[in-house]
Amino acid sequence: MGMKDKFQDQAEQWQDKAKQKMDETRDQAKERGRQRGEREREQDPQRTVRDEEDRYDADFDPEAMR
């Protein structure tokens, strides 16, 4: 195995590890978001419904789309 191959393999390993770490971090962030949403619903179920309605209204406000 030449030096070029050795460094190429090492670079590929680093890329694979970086992708794995990124996937793990994304999964952890999703889990934290899910848990946070559950806590918010437990504290005040109506608040989250209002928040979602407000976000929907803001996203689809016909005045804002002009």
Buried (B, 14 or more C-beta within 10 A) or exposed (E): EEEEEEEEEEEEEEEEEEEEEEEEEEEEEEEEEEEEEEEEEEEEEEEBEEEEEEEEEEEEEEEEEE
